[in-house]
Amino acid sequence: AVQLVESGGGLVQPGGSLRLSCVASGFTFGVYSMKWVRQAPGKGVEWVSSIGPGGIIKTYHASVKGRFTISRDNAENTLYLQLNSLKTEDTDTYYCQEDDSRGQGTQVTVSS
């Protein structure tokens, strides 16, 4: 079964940085595109970024472009999201996702 385990979230001040990780298992990680999405309580899921199987093709939501960087290590079955210049509106639970499968999420809180 597909398993995705996110980590790396936390409390950070505006302008700060975090690096999220997602360890994948139960499928051939290196042949699938992956994405990060986020969701606040009571709100819909928002796509954040996607990356192709080889790690070359990357796309970003306009609200995070230039601040967030997606990457992957296929040898380690791990997906990353580097979050820089964080804003209060980036506060959400962040999930990695493959097709319809998501992990339990990691909470990012940006507050002074």
N, C-alpha and C positions, 0 to 999 in steps of 0.2 A: 504494500500500500504506500501511496505517496505520503511522505512526511516532510514538513517544512518547519524549521525551528528558528525563530528570529531572536535576536539579542542586540544589545548595544544602546537601547534607549535610556532616557534619563531626564533629569531636570537641568536645564542650561539657561543662561541669561541670553537676552537678545544679542545677536552678533556672534554668538558662540558656535561651536561645532560639535558634531557627533558622528560616529561611524556605526552604521547598522550592519549586521551580518545575518545571513540566513543559510543554515546548513540543510541541504536537501538529501533525501534518501528515498529508496523505493522506486526509482525510475532512472533512466539514463540521462542524467542531468545535462551533459554536454551537447545533446542534440535538440534541446528545446529552448525556445525563447523564454525569458523570465521577465517578470515585472514587479514593481513595487506599487502598492496602492495604500491609501490612508483613509481613515474614517474617524469622525468624531461621534460621540454619543448622540443618538437621535438624528444623525445626518446620513446621507448616502455615501457610498464608496466613491472616492476620487482617485483616478489613475494619476500616478506620479511620474513613472519612468519605465521604459522597457529596454531590453538588451537582447540582441540576437544570439544564437547559439555559440558563435565564434567570438563574441565580445566586441565585434567591430561596429555593428549598427546599433546606435543608441538614440533614443528619443526621450524628450522631456516635456512635461506640462509647462506651459508658458510661465506659470507662477514660480517655478523652481529652476528654470533654465539659467545657467550661469552661476548658480549657488550649489546645486546638488550634482553629484557625479555617481553614475551607476557603473559597476564593474563586476567581473566574475572570475573565479578561479575554477576551471573545470576539473583540474586535477584534485582539488579539495572539495568538489561539489558544493561550493559556497558562492553565494551572491552577496554583493555589498552595495551599500548606499552611503556615500559621504555627504554629510549635510553641513554646509558652511553658511555663514552670514544668516543664521537662523532668526526668524521673526516670530512674534507671538502667534500669528495666524498659521504657523507650521505645527502648532500643538495638535496632536492627533495620535491615534494608534496606527502604527505602520505595519503593513503585512507584505510578505513576499507571496507571489502567486504564480502558479503554473496551471494554465487552463482554468479549471474551476476549483482547484485546490489552494487553500491558504493555510498559513500557520496560525498560531495563537496570537501573534502580534507582539509588538514591543512599543511601549508608551514613550512618546516624546513630548515633553512639556517645556515650553519656552516662556520664561517669566522672569521678571526682575524682582 
